[in-house]
């Protein structure tokens, strides 16, 4: 996960190297690829939680009953 300092440094780099302000487009694209690769590596370390939802008739009936027992929403 990126820290606030990492994000600030990246934003400063983008402001300095963006093609709209005279930066090299190839260098800018390479920097973006490096940033996205680093972000993908950091996301891969996060724990993944899988939640299974029953799809059969009994599960549907149970969910329907739970919804009926909830308090009504006020508009």
mmCIF file of the N, C-alpha and C atoms, coordinates in Angstrom:
data_MODEL
# 
_entry.id   MODEL 
# 
loop_
_atom_site.group_PDB 
_atom_site.id 
_atom_site.type_symbol 
_atom_site.label_atom_id 
_atom_site.label_alt_id 
_atom_site.label_comp_id 
_atom_site.label_asym_id 
_atom_site.label_entity_id 
_atom_site.label_seq_id 
_atom_site.pdbx_PDB_ins_code 
_atom_site.Cartn_x 
_atom_site.Cartn_y 
_atom_site.Cartn_z 
_atom_site.occupancy 
_atom_site.B_iso_or_equiv 
_atom_site.pdbx_formal_charge 
_atom_site.auth_seq_id 
_atom_site.auth_comp_id 
_atom_site.auth_asym_id 
_atom_site.auth_atom_id 
_atom_site.pdbx_PDB_model_num 
ATOM 1   N N  . UNK A 1 1  ? 0.842   -1.177  0.000   1.00 0.00 ? 1  UNK A N  1 
ATOM 2   C CA . UNK A 1 1  ? 0.000   0.000   0.000   1.00 0.00 ? 1  UNK A CA 1 
ATOM 3   C C  . UNK A 1 1  ? 0.887   1.240   0.000   1.00 0.00 ? 1  UNK A C  1 
ATOM 4   N N  . UNK A 1 2  ? 0.497   2.207   -0.787  1.00 0.00 ? 2  UNK A N  1 
ATOM 5   C CA . UNK A 1 2  ? 1.285   3.427   -0.889  1.00 0.00 ? 2  UNK A CA 1 
ATOM 6   C C  . UNK A 1 2  ? 1.038   4.319   0.319   1.00 0.00 ? 2  UNK A C  1 
ATOM 7   N N  . UNK A 1 3  ? 2.097   4.900   0.795   1.00 0.00 ? 3  UNK A N  1 
ATOM 8   C CA . UNK A 1 3  ? 1.966   5.854   1.888   1.00 0.00 ? 3  UNK A CA 1 
ATOM 9   C C  . UNK A 1 3  ? 1.662   7.229   1.305   1.00 0.00 ? 3  UNK A C  1 
ATOM 10  N N  . UNK A 1 4  ? 1.338   8.159   2.170   1.00 0.00 ? 4  UNK A N  1 
ATOM 11  C CA . UNK A 1 4  ? 1.051   9.518   1.718   1.00 0.00 ? 4  UNK A CA 1 
ATOM 12  C C  . UNK A 1 4  ? 2.290   10.145  1.080   1.00 0.00 ? 4  UNK A C  1 
ATOM 13  N N  . UNK A 1 5  ? 3.460   9.826   1.605   1.00 0.00 ? 5  UNK A N  1 
ATOM 14  C CA . UNK A 1 5  ? 4.700   10.375  1.041   1.00 0.00 ? 5  UNK A CA 1 
ATOM 15  C C  . UNK A 1 5  ? 4.951   9.821   -0.357  1.00 0.00 ? 5  UNK A C  1 
ATOM 16  N N  . UNK A 1 6  ? 4.663   8.525   -0.546  1.00 0.00 ? 6  UNK A N  1 
ATOM 17  C CA . UNK A 1 6  ? 4.820   7.916   -1.871  1.00 0.00 ? 6  UNK A CA 1 
ATOM 18  C C  . UNK A 1 6  ? 3.895   8.564   -2.888  1.00 0.00 ? 6  UNK A C  1 
ATOM 19  N N  . UNK A 1 7  ? 2.647   8.766   -2.485  1.00 0.00 ? 7  UNK A N  1 
ATOM 20  C CA . UNK A 1 7  ? 1.689   9.398   -3.397  1.00 0.00 ? 7  UNK A CA 1 
ATOM 21  C C  . UNK A 1 7  ? 2.104   10.823  -3.729  1.00 0.00 ? 7  UNK A C  1 
ATOM 22  N N  . UNK A 1 8  ? 2.578   11.562  -2.727  1.00 0.00 ? 8  UNK A N  1 
ATOM 23  C CA . UNK A 1 8  ? 3.005   12.941  -2.961  1.00 0.00 ? 8  UNK A CA 1 
ATOM 24  C C  . UNK A 1 8  ? 4.203   12.981  -3.900  1.00 0.00 ? 8  UNK A C  1 
ATOM 25  N N  . UNK A 1 9  ? 5.147   12.046  -3.728  1.00 0.00 ? 9  UNK A N  1 
ATOM 26  C CA . UNK A 1 9  ? 6.309   12.001  -4.610  1.00 0.00 ? 9  UNK A CA 1 
ATOM 27  C C  . UNK A 1 9  ? 5.895   11.643  -6.031  1.00 0.00 ? 9  UNK A C  1 
ATOM 28  N N  . UNK A 1 10 ? 4.972   10.716  -6.173  1.00 0.00 ? 10 UNK A N  1 
ATOM 29  C CA . UNK A 1 10 ? 4.517   10.342  -7.508  1.00 0.00 ? 10 UNK A CA 1 
ATOM 30  C C  . UNK A 1 10 ? 3.792   11.499  -8.175  1.00 0.00 ? 10 UNK A C  1 
ATOM 31  N N  . UNK A 1 11 ? 2.947   12.203  -7.446  1.00 0.00 ? 11 UNK A N  1 
ATOM 32  C CA . UNK A 1 11 ? 2.234   13.338  -8.028  1.00 0.00 ? 11 UNK A CA 1 
ATOM 33  C C  . UNK A 1 11 ? 3.199   14.433  -8.446  1.00 0.00 ? 11 UNK A C  1 
ATOM 34  N N  . UNK A 1 12 ? 4.237   14.661  -7.657  1.00 0.00 ? 12 UNK A N  1 
ATOM 35  C CA . UNK A 1 12 ? 5.251   15.653  -8.041  1.00 0.00 ? 12 UNK A CA 1 
ATOM 36  C C  . UNK A 1 12 ? 5.970   15.210  -9.310  1.00 0.00 ? 12 UNK A C  1 
ATOM 37  N N  . UNK A 1 13 ? 6.274   13.925  -9.397  1.00 0.00 ? 13 UNK A N  1 
ATOM 38  C CA . UNK A 1 13 ? 6.931   13.404  -10.606 1.00 0.00 ? 13 UNK A CA 1 
ATOM 39  C C  . UNK A 1 13 ? 6.031   13.584  -11.824 1.00 0.00 ? 13 UNK A C  1 
ATOM 40  N N  . UNK A 1 14 ? 4.732   13.300  -11.665 1.00 0.00 ? 14 UNK A N  1 
ATOM 41  C CA . UNK A 1 14 ? 3.787   13.460  -12.774 1.00 0.00 ? 14 UNK A CA 1 
ATOM 42  C C  . UNK A 1 14 ? 3.730   14.915  -13.206 1.00 0.00 ? 14 UNK A C  1 
ATOM 43  N N  . UNK A 1 15 ? 3.651   15.838  -12.261 1.00 0.00 ? 15 UNK A N  1 
ATOM 44  C CA . UNK A 1 15 ? 3.594   17.260  -12.615 1.00 0.00 ? 15 UNK A CA 1 
ATOM 45  C C  . UNK A 1 15 ? 4.844   17.698  -13.366 1.00 0.00 ? 15 UNK A C  1 
ATOM 46  N N  . UNK A 1 16 ? 5.985   17.125  -13.031 1.00 0.00 ? 16 UNK A N  1 
ATOM 47  C CA . UNK A 1 16 ? 7.238   17.528  -13.675 1.00 0.00 ? 16 UNK A CA 1 
ATOM 48  C C  . UNK A 1 16 ? 7.428   16.875  -15.043 1.00 0.00 ? 16 UNK A C  1 
ATOM 49  N N  . UNK A 1 17 ? 6.918   15.656  -15.241 1.00 0.00 ? 17 UNK A N  1 
ATOM 50  C CA . UNK A 1 17 ? 7.210   14.896  -16.461 1.00 0.00 ? 17 UNK A CA 1 
ATOM 51  C C  . UNK A 1 17 ? 6.038   14.711  -17.416 1.00 0.00 ? 17 UNK A C  1 
ATOM 52  N N  . UNK A 1 18 ? 4.892   15.313  -17.115 1.00 0.00 ? 18 UNK A N  1 
ATOM 53  C CA . UNK A 1 18 ? 3.719   15.119  -17.966 1.00 0.00 ? 18 UNK A CA 1 
ATOM 54  C C  . UNK A 1 18 ? 3.965   15.727  -19.347 1.00 0.00 ? 18 UNK A C  1 
ATOM 55  N N  . UNK A 1 19 ? 3.565   15.041  -20.408 1.00 0.00 ? 19 UNK A N  1 
ATOM 56  C CA . UNK A 1 19 ? 3.788   15.567  -21.761 1.00 0.00 ? 19 UNK A CA 1 
ATOM 57  C C  . UNK A 1 19 ? 3.107   16.916  -22.029 1.00 0.00 ? 19 UNK A C  1 
ATOM 58  N N  . UNK A 1 20 ? 2.034   17.216  -21.347 1.00 0.00 ? 20 UNK A N  1 
ATOM 59  C CA . UNK A 1 20 ? 1.358   18.497  -21.550 1.00 0.00 ? 20 UNK A CA 1 
ATOM 60  C C  . UNK A 1 20 ? 2.175   19.680  -21.043 1.00 0.00 ? 20 UNK A C  1 
ATOM 61  N N  . UNK A 1 21 ? 3.130   19.426  -20.169 1.00 0.00 ? 21 UNK A N  1 
ATOM 62  C CA . UNK A 1 21 ? 3.985   20.512  -19.667 1.00 0.00 ? 21 UNK A CA 1 
ATOM 63  C C  . UNK A 1 21 ? 5.408   20.399  -20.207 1.00 0.00 ? 21 UNK A C  1 
ATOM 64  N N  . UNK A 1 22 ? 5.573   19.660  -21.292 1.00 0.00 ? 22 UNK A N  1 
ATOM 65  C CA . UNK A 1 22 ? 6.871   19.592  -21.950 1.00 0.00 ? 22 UNK A CA 1 
ATOM 66  C C  . UNK A 1 22 ? 7.706   18.379  -21.612 1.00 0.00 ? 22 UNK A C  1 
ATOM 67  N N  . UNK A 1 23 ? 7.152   17.405  -20.907 1.00 0.00 ? 23 UNK A N  1 
ATOM 68  C CA . UNK A 1 23 ? 7.894   16.196  -20.574 1.00 0.00 ? 23 UNK A CA 1 
ATOM 69  C C  . UNK A 1 23 ? 7.952   15.228  -21.740 1.00 0.00 ? 23 UNK A C  1 
ATOM 70  N N  . UNK A 1 24 ? 8.826   14.264  -21.632 1.00 0.00 ? 24 UNK A N  1 
ATOM 71  C CA . UNK A 1 24 ? 8.992   13.251  -22.669 1.00 0.00 ? 24 UNK A CA 1 
ATOM 72  C C  . UNK A 1 24 ? 7.866   12.217  -22.550 1.00 0.00 ? 24 UNK A C  1 
ATOM 73  N N  . UNK A 1 25 ? 7.067   12.017  -23.601 1.00 0.00 ? 25 UNK A N  1 
ATOM 74  C CA . UNK A 1 25 ? 5.956   11.058  -23.520 1.00 0.00 ? 25 UNK A CA 1 
ATOM 75  C C  . UNK A 1 25 ? 6.413   9.626   -23.234 1.00 0.00 ? 25 UNK A C  1 
ATOM 76  N N  . UNK A 1 26 ? 7.536   9.207   -23.799 1.00 0.00 ? 26 UNK A N  1 
ATOM 77  C CA . UNK A 1 26 ? 8.015   7.840   -23.576 1.00 0.00 ? 26 UNK A CA 1 
ATOM 78  C C  . UNK A 1 26 ? 8.447   7.650   -22.120 1.00 0.00 ? 26 UNK A C  1 
ATOM 79  N N  . UNK A 1 27 ? 9.133   8.637   -21.567 1.00 0.00 ? 27 UNK A N  1 
ATOM 80  C CA . UNK A 1 27 ? 9.554   8.544   -20.169 1.00 0.00 ? 27 UNK A CA 1 
ATOM 81  C C  . UNK A 1 27 ? 8.342   8.561   -19.240 1.00 0.00 ? 27 UNK A C  1 
ATOM 82  N N  . UNK A 1 28 ? 7.351   9.370   -19.577 1.00 0.00 ? 28 UNK A N  1 
ATOM 83  C CA . UNK A 1 28 ? 6.139   9.440   -18.768 1.00 0.00 ? 28 UNK A CA 1 
ATOM 84  C C  . UNK A 1 28 ? 5.402   8.101   -18.780 1.00 0.00 ? 28 UNK A C  1 
ATOM 85  N N  . UNK A 1 29 ? 5.262   7.498   -19.960 1.00 0.00 ? 29 UNK A N  1 
ATOM 86  C CA . UNK A 1 29 ? 4.583   6.206   -20.072 1.00 0.00 ? 29 UNK A CA 1 
ATOM 87  C C  . UNK A 1 29 ? 5.334   5.129   -19.297 1.00 0.00 ? 29 UNK A C  1 
ATOM 88  N N  . UNK A 1 30 ? 6.675   5.154   -19.375 1.00 0.00 ? 30 UNK A N  1 
ATOM 89  C CA . UNK A 1 30 ? 7.466   4.165   -18.628 1.00 0.00 ? 30 UNK A CA 1 
ATOM 90  C C  . UNK A 1 30 ? 7.282   4.345   -17.124 1.00 0.00 ? 30 UNK A C  1 
ATOM 91  N N  . UNK A 1 31 ? 7.224   5.586   -16.671 1.00 0.00 ? 31 UNK A N  1 
ATOM 92  C CA . UNK A 1 31 ? 7.003   5.848   -15.246 1.00 0.00 ? 31 UNK A CA 1 
ATOM 93  C C  . UNK A 1 31 ? 5.646   5.367   -14.782 1.00 0.00 ? 31 UNK A C  1 
ATOM 94  N N  . UNK A 1 32 ? 4.631   5.561   -15.615 1.00 0.00 ? 32 UNK A N  1 
ATOM 95  C CA . UNK A 1 32 ? 3.295   5.071   -15.263 1.00 0.00 ? 32 UNK A CA 1 
ATOM 96  C C  . UNK A 1 32 ? 3.264   3.553   -15.193 1.00 0.00 ? 32 UNK A C  1 
ATOM 97  N N  . UNK A 1 33 ? 3.961   2.884   -16.131 1.00 0.00 ? 33 UNK A N  1 
ATOM 98  C CA . UNK A 1 33 ? 4.014   1.415   -16.089 1.00 0.00 ? 33 UNK A CA 1 
ATOM 99  C C  . UNK A 1 33 ? 4.693   0.937   -14.805 1.00 0.00 ? 33 UNK A C  1 
ATOM 100 N N  . UNK A 1 34 ? 5.774   1.609   -14.406 1.00 0.00 ? 34 UNK A N  1 
ATOM 101 C CA . UNK A 1 34 ? 6.458   1.235   -13.152 1.00 0.00 ? 34 UNK A CA 1 
ATOM 102 C C  . UNK A 1 34 ? 5.528   1.419   -11.961 1.00 0.00 ? 34 UNK A C  1 
ATOM 103 N N  . UNK A 1 35 ? 4.796   2.532   -11.943 1.00 0.00 ? 35 UNK A N  1 
ATOM 104 C CA . UNK A 1 35 ? 3.886   2.811   -10.835 1.00 0.00 ? 35 UNK A CA 1 
ATOM 105 C C  . UNK A 1 35 ? 2.772   1.767   -10.766 1.00 0.00 ? 35 UNK A C  1 
ATOM 106 N N  . UNK A 1 36 ? 2.192   1.435   -11.922 1.00 0.00 ? 36 UNK A N  1 
ATOM 107 C CA . UNK A 1 36 ? 1.112   0.448   -11.933 1.00 0.00 ? 36 UNK A CA 1 
ATOM 108 C C  . UNK A 1 36 ? 1.610   -0.935  -11.542 1.00 0.00 ? 36 UNK A C  1 
ATOM 109 N N  . UNK A 1 37 ? 2.824   -1.282  -11.944 1.00 0.00 ? 37 UNK A N  1 
ATOM 110 C CA . UNK A 1 37 ? 3.388   -2.579  -11.571 1.00 0.00 ? 37 UNK A CA 1 
ATOM 111 C C  . UNK A 1 37 ? 3.620   -2.644  -10.061 1.00 0.00 ? 37 UNK A C  1 
ATOM 112 N N  . UNK A 1 38 ? 4.121   -1.559  -9.484  1.00 0.00 ? 38 UNK A N  1 
ATOM 113 C CA . UNK A 1 38 ? 4.342   -1.521  -8.035  1.00 0.00 ? 38 UNK A CA 1 
ATOM 114 C C  . UNK A 1 38 ? 3.017   -1.608  -7.288  1.00 0.00 ? 38 UNK A C  1 
ATOM 115 N N  . UNK A 1 39 ? 1.990   -0.933  -7.795  1.00 0.00 ? 39 UNK A N  1 
ATOM 116 C CA . UNK A 1 39 ? 0.676   -0.976  -7.151  1.00 0.00 ? 39 UNK A CA 1 
ATOM 117 C C  . UNK A 1 39 ? 0.080   -2.380  -7.238  1.00 0.00 ? 39 UNK A C  1 
ATOM 118 N N  . UNK A 1 40 ? 0.267   -3.049  -8.365  1.00 0.00 ? 40 UNK A N  1 
ATOM 119 C CA . UNK A 1 40 ? -0.255  -4.407  -8.522  1.00 0.00 ? 40 UNK A CA 1 
ATOM 120 C C  . UNK A 1 40 ? 0.445   -5.369  -7.574  1.00 0.00 ? 40 UNK A C  1 
ATOM 121 N N  . UNK A 1 41 ? 1.745   -5.189  -7.386  1.00 0.00 ? 41 UNK A N  1 
ATOM 122 C CA . UNK A 1 41 ? 2.476   -6.054  -6.443  1.00 0.00 ? 41 UNK A CA 1 
ATOM 123 C C  . UNK A 1 41 ? 1.996   -5.838  -5.021  1.00 0.00 ? 41 UNK A C  1 
ATOM 124 N N  . UNK A 1 42 ? 1.724   -4.592  -4.649  1.00 0.00 ? 42 UNK A N  1 
ATOM 125 C CA . UNK A 1 42 ? 1.295   -4.330  -3.275  1.00 0.00 ? 42 UNK A CA 1 
ATOM 126 C C  . UNK A 1 42 ? -0.128  -4.833  -3.048  1.00 0.00 ? 42 UNK A C  1 
ATOM 127 N N  . UNK A 1 43 ? -0.993  -4.784  -4.080  1.00 0.00 ? 43 UNK A N  1 
ATOM 128 C CA . UNK A 1 43 ? -2.359  -5.299  -3.925  1.00 0.00 ? 43 UNK A CA 1 
ATOM 129 C C  . UNK A 1 43 ? -2.356  -6.807  -3.781  1.00 0.00 ? 43 UNK A C  1 
ATOM 130 N N  . UNK A 1 44 ? -1.374  -7.485  -4.350  1.00 0.00 ? 44 UNK A N  1 
ATOM 131 C CA . UNK A 1 44 ? -1.330  -8.933  -4.285  1.00 0.00 ? 44 UNK A CA 1 
ATOM 132 C C  . UNK A 1 44 ? -1.088  -9.465  -2.889  1.00 0.00 ? 44 UNK A C  1 
ATOM 133 N N  . UNK A 1 45 ? -0.638  -8.635  -1.990  1.00 0.00 ? 45 UNK A N  1 
ATOM 134 C CA . UNK A 1 45 ? -0.330  -9.066  -0.626  1.00 0.00 ? 45 UNK A CA 1 
ATOM 135 C C  . UNK A 1 45 ? -1.531  -8.971  0.309   1.00 0.00 ? 45 UNK A C  1 
ATOM 136 N N  . UNK A 1 46 ? -2.600  -8.357  -0.145  1.00 0.00 ? 46 UNK A N  1 
ATOM 137 C CA . UNK A 1 46 ? -3.765  -8.184  0.714   1.00 0.00 ? 46 UNK A CA 1 
ATOM 138 C C  . UNK A 1 46 ? -4.501  -9.515  0.860   1.00 0.00 ? 46 UNK A C  1 
ATOM 139 N N  . UNK A 1 47 ? -5.038  -9.776  2.037   1.00 0.00 ? 47 UNK A N  1 
ATOM 140 C CA . UNK A 1 47 ? -5.793  -11.014 2.213   1.00 0.00 ? 47 UNK A CA 1 
ATOM 141 C C  . UNK A 1 47 ? -7.094  -10.969 1.415   1.00 0.00 ? 47 UNK A C  1 
ATOM 142 N N  . UNK A 1 48 ? -7.501  -12.100 0.921   1.00 0.00 ? 48 UNK A N  1 
ATOM 143 C CA . UNK A 1 48 ? -8.722  -12.205 0.131   1.00 0.00 ? 48 UNK A CA 1 
ATOM 144 C C  . UNK A 1 48 ? -9.734  -13.010 0.926   1.00 0.00 ? 48 UNK A C  1 
ATOM 145 N N  . UNK A 1 49 ? -10.921 -12.486 1.022   1.00 0.00 ? 49 UNK A N  1 
ATOM 146 C CA . UNK A 1 49 ? -11.981 -13.171 1.751   1.00 0.00 ? 49 UNK A CA 1 
ATOM 147 C C  . UNK A 1 49 ? -13.062 -13.569 0.759   1.00 0.00 ? 49 UNK A C  1 
ATOM 148 N N  . UNK A 1 50 ? -13.408 -14.830 0.736   1.00 0.00 ? 50 UNK A N  1 
ATOM 149 C CA . UNK A 1 50 ? -14.423 -15.342 -0.172  1.00 0.00 ? 50 UNK A CA 1 
ATOM 150 C C  . UNK A 1 50 ? -15.699 -15.581 0.619   1.00 0.00 ? 50 UNK A C  1 
ATOM 151 N N  . UNK A 1 51 ? -16.790 -15.040 0.115   1.00 0.00 ? 51 UNK A N  1 
ATOM 152 C CA . UNK A 1 51 ? -18.078 -15.200 0.769   1.00 0.00 ? 51 UNK A CA 1 
ATOM 153 C C  . UNK A 1 51 ? -18.982 -15.956 -0.186  1.00 0.00 ? 51 UNK A C  1 
ATOM 154 N N  . UNK A 1 52 ? -19.495 -17.082 0.262   1.00 0.00 ? 52 UNK A N  1 
ATOM 155 C CA . UNK A 1 52 ? -20.393 -17.875 -0.578  1.00 0.00 ? 52 UNK A CA 1 
ATOM 156 C C  . UNK A 1 52 ? -21.835 -17.555 -0.209  1.00 0.00 ? 52 UNK A C  1 
ATOM 157 N N  . UNK A 1 53 ? -22.622 -17.336 -1.223  1.00 0.00 ? 53 UNK A N  1 
ATOM 158 C CA . UNK A 1 53 ? -24.035 -17.053 -1.021  1.00 0.00 ? 53 UNK A CA 1 
ATOM 159 C C  . UNK A 1 53 ? -24.823 -18.232 -1.575  1.00 0.00 ? 53 UNK A C  1 
ATOM 160 N N  . UNK A 1 54 ? -25.654 -18.807 -0.733  1.00 0.00 ? 54 UNK A N  1 
ATOM 161 C CA . UNK A 1 54 ? -26.473 -19.924 -1.179  1.00 0.00 ? 54 UNK A CA 1 
ATOM 162 C C  . UNK A 1 54 ? -27.440 -19.489 -2.268  1.00 0.00 ? 54 UNK A C  1 
ATOM 163 N N  . UNK A 1 55 ? -27.661 -20.349 -3.244  1.00 0.00 ? 55 UNK A N  1 
ATOM 164 C CA . UNK A 1 55 ? -28.514 -19.990 -4.370  1.00 0.00 ? 55 UNK A CA 1 
ATOM 165 C C  . UNK A 1 55 ? -29.745 -20.890 -4.491  1.00 0.00 ? 55 UNK A C  1 
ATOM 166 N N  . UNK A 1 56 ? -29.888 -21.848 -3.637  1.00 0.00 ? 56 UNK A N  1 
ATOM 167 C CA . UNK A 1 56 ? -31.018 -22.768 -3.725  1.00 0.00 ? 56 UNK A CA 1 
ATOM 168 C C  . UNK A 1 56 ? -32.290 -22.161 -3.166  1.00 0.00 ? 56 UNK A C  1 
ATOM 169 N N  . UNK A 1 57 ? -33.379 -22.901 -3.258  1.00 0.00 ? 57 UNK A N  1 
ATOM 170 C CA . UNK A 1 57 ? -34.671 -22.378 -2.792  1.00 0.00 ? 57 UNK A CA 1 
ATOM 171 C C  . UNK A 1 57 ? -34.699 -22.111 -1.291  1.00 0.00 ? 57 UNK A C  1 
ATOM 172 N N  . UNK A 1 58 ? -34.036 -22.933 -0.504  1.00 0.00 ? 58 UNK A N  1 
ATOM 173 C CA . UNK A 1 58 ? -34.010 -22.708 0.942   1.00 0.00 ? 58 UNK A CA 1 
ATOM 174 C C  . UNK A 1 58 ? -33.247 -21.433 1.283   1.00 0.00 ? 58 UNK A C  1 
ATOM 175 N N  . UNK A 1 59 ? -32.137 -21.196 0.593   1.00 0.00 ? 59 UNK A N  1 
ATOM 176 C CA . UNK A 1 59 ? -31.357 -19.983 0.827   1.00 0.00 ? 59 UNK A CA 1 
ATOM 177 C C  . UNK A 1 59 ? -32.151 -18.744 0.428   1.00 0.00 ? 59 UNK A C  1 
ATOM 178 N N  . UNK A 1 60 ? -32.878 -18.831 -0.679  1.00 0.00 ? 60 UNK A N  1 
ATOM 179 C CA . UNK A 1 60 ? -33.702 -17.698 -1.109  1.00 0.00 ? 60 UNK A CA 1 
ATOM 180 C C  . UNK A 1 60 ? -34.801 -17.413 -0.093  1.00 0.00 ? 60 UNK A C  1 
ATOM 181 N N  . UNK A 1 61 ? -35.422 -18.462 0.425   1.00 0.00 ? 61 UNK A N  1 
ATOM 182 C CA . UNK A 1 61 ? -36.462 -18.280 1.430   1.00 0.00 ? 61 UNK A CA 1 
ATOM 183 C C  . UNK A 1 61 ? -35.888 -17.645 2.693   1.00 0.00 ? 61 UNK A C  1 
ATOM 184 N N  . UNK A 1 62 ? -34.726 -18.087 3.097   1.00 0.00 ? 62 UNK A N  1 
ATOM 185 C CA . UNK A 1 62 ? -34.078 -17.533 4.295   1.00 0.00 ? 62 UNK A CA 1 
ATOM 186 C C  . UNK A 1 62 ? -33.781 -16.053 4.110   1.00 0.00 ? 62 UNK A C  1 
ATOM 187 N N  . UNK A 1 63 ? -33.220 -15.676 2.944   1.00 0.00 ? 63 UNK A N  1 
ATOM 188 C CA . UNK A 1 63 ? -32.927 -14.261 2.690   1.00 0.00 ? 63 UNK A CA 1 
ATOM 189 C C  . UNK A 1 63 ? -34.206 -13.437 2.655   1.00 0.00 ? 63 UNK A C  1 
ATOM 190 N N  . UNK A 1 64 ? -35.286 -13.986 2.084   1.00 0.00 ? 64 UNK A N  1 
ATOM 191 C CA . UNK A 1 64 ? -36.547 -13.279 2.036   1.00 0.00 ? 64 UNK A CA 1 
ATOM 192 C C  . UNK A 1 64 ? -37.074 -13.027 3.449   1.00 0.00 ? 64 UNK A C  1 
ATOM 193 N N  . UNK A 1 65 ? -37.001 -14.038 4.294   1.00 0.00 ? 65 UNK A N  1 
ATOM 194 C CA . UNK A 1 65 ? -37.459 -13.880 5.683   1.00 0.00 ? 65 UNK A CA 1 
ATOM 195 C C  . UNK A 1 65 ? -36.641 -12.825 6.414   1.00 0.00 ? 65 UNK A C  1 
ATOM 196 N N  . UNK A 1 66 ? -35.316 -12.818 6.197   1.00 0.00 ? 66 UNK A N  1 
ATOM 197 C CA . UNK A 1 66 ? -34.461 -11.817 6.846   1.00 0.00 ? 66 UNK A CA 1 
ATOM 198 C C  . UNK A 1 66 ? -34.842 -10.409 6.406   1.00 0.00 ? 66 UNK A C  1 
ATOM 199 N N  . UNK A 1 67 ? -35.123 -10.254 5.128   1.00 0.00 ? 67 UNK A N  1 
ATOM 200 C CA . UNK A 1 67 ? -35.518 -8.934  4.640   1.00 0.00 ? 67 UNK A CA 1 
ATOM 201 C C  . UNK A 1 67 ? -36.851 -8.500  5.248   1.00 0.00 ? 67 UNK A C  1 
ATOM 202 N N  . UNK A 1 68 ? -37.767 -9.428  5.396   1.00 0.00 ? 68 UNK A N  1 
ATOM 203 C CA . UNK A 1 68 ? -39.084 -9.091  5.959   1.00 0.00 ? 68 UNK A CA 1 
ATOM 204 C C  . UNK A 1 68 ? -38.975 -8.694  7.426   1.00 0.00 ? 68 UNK A C  1 
ATOM 205 N N  . UNK A 1 69 ? -38.006 -9.237  8.145   1.00 0.00 ? 69 UNK A N  1 
ATOM 206 C CA . UNK A 1 69 ? -37.874 -8.948  9.575   1.00 0.00 ? 69 UNK A CA 1 
ATOM 207 C C  . UNK A 1 69 ? -37.142 -7.638  9.849   1.00 0.00 ? 69 UNK A C  1 
ATOM 208 N N  . UNK A 1 70 ? -36.468 -7.093  8.857   1.00 0.00 ? 70 UNK A N  1 
ATOM 209 C CA . UNK A 1 70 ? -35.749 -5.820  9.055   1.00 0.00 ? 70 UNK A CA 1 
ATOM 210 C C  . UNK A 1 70 ? -36.743 -4.687  9.260   1.00 0.00 ? 70 UNK A C  1 
ATOM 211 N N  . UNK A 1 71 ? -36.259 -3.668  9.944   1.00 0.00 ? 71 UNK A N  1 
ATOM 212 C CA . UNK A 1 71 ? -37.095 -2.484  10.126  1.00 0.00 ? 71 UNK A CA 1 
ATOM 213 C C  . UNK A 1 71 ? -37.290 -1.782  8.778   1.00 0.00 ? 71 UNK A C  1 
ATOM 214 N N  . UNK A 1 72 ? -38.461 -1.199  8.605   1.00 0.00 ? 72 UNK A N  1 
ATOM 215 C CA . UNK A 1 72 ? -38.735 -0.502  7.347   1.00 0.00 ? 72 UNK A CA 1 
ATOM 216 C C  . UNK A 1 72 ? -37.858 0.741   7.249   1.00 0.00 ? 72 UNK A C  1 
ATOM 217 N N  . UNK A 1 73 ? -37.496 1.073   6.028   1.00 0.00 ? 73 UNK A N  1 
ATOM 218 C CA . UNK A 1 73 ? -36.704 2.285   5.800   1.00 0.00 ? 73 UNK A CA 1 
ATOM 219 C C  . UNK A 1 73 ? -37.620 3.485   5.757   1.00 0.00 ? 73 UNK A C  1 
ATOM 220 N N  . UNK A 1 74 ? -37.146 4.562   6.325   1.00 0.00 ? 74 UNK A N  1 
ATOM 221 C CA . UNK A 1 74 ? -37.915 5.811   6.302   1.00 0.00 ? 74 UNK A CA 1 
ATOM 222 C C  . UNK A 1 74 ? -37.488 6.627   5.103   1.00 0.00 ? 74 UNK A C  1 
ATOM 223 N N  . UNK A 1 75 ? -38.443 7.196   4.419   1.00 0.00 ? 75 UNK A N  1 
ATOM 224 C CA . UNK A 1 75 ? -38.125 8.007   3.243   1.00 0.00 ? 75 UNK A CA 1 
ATOM 225 C C  . UNK A 1 75 ? -37.940 9.446   3.583   1.00 0.00 ? 75 UNK A C  1 
# 
